[in-house]
Amino acid sequence: MTFDPEFVAYMAMGVCGGFYLFYSGFREMKIKRTIENIPTSKISTGAVGSNVEVKGQIDSEVQTAVQAPLSGRDCLFFSIQIQEEVRSRRHSFWKTLDQFYSHDGFYLNDGSGARAMVYVQGAEIKREQSPKKFLTRSNRLDELPGSLTGALTKHRDKLKRFKWKNSSWLFSNRIRFLEWCFYPAEPLYVLGYAHSGLRVNIKKRIKLKFEY
């Protein structure tokens, strides 16, 4: 019995895509349950050495403003997510390759008289507002907007799986860049692990979640 190589390739991508979607759904459910089980607390009274959820705003008094690379808008913090489209004969989905941020972290102020330093490496950002998008192909990366190219260059050391070099026309895939921006007075919920000194980090147990 012989198999069509193209059919085998599509079948393999379909299986991988199914596992990816299953894992993503399971992770989303786990994060949702964690959020539901942790009450929102004040930074000044948050329990150190445990998971906490706090609500506040990025402190504009100590946070340096930046210009977002896709929208060009001034903001206090932005996140860029790089995704690649994975296709099979029947299905397609966007797989995240890399993500980087304008800052390593930011100060959150909830009006309780204390600030929390939020470290965002590996964070997961969720918002009701749709992100700014830029769509291209992996063989046309030299056509990226100058501002986006500049941001990618600045944060090059943080990119692990995104390939800078243009691919060939034969193996070209669709690539999209998603931009989320955060502005002064915007309410945020942050879920993370509280260390001493009122630092909220995601390197243990769970991921941060930002949302309206």
Secondary structure, 3 states (H helix, E strand, C coil): CCCCHHHHHHHHHHHHHHHHHHHHHHHHHHHHHHHHHCCECCHHHCCCCCEEEEEEEECCCCCCCEECCCCCCEECEEEEEEEEEEECCCCEEEEEEEEEECCCEEEEECCCCCEEEEECCCCEECCCCCCEEEEEECCCHHHCCHHHHHHHHHCHHHCCCCCCCCCCCCCCCEEEEEEEEECCCCCEEEEEEEECCCEEECCCCCCCEECC
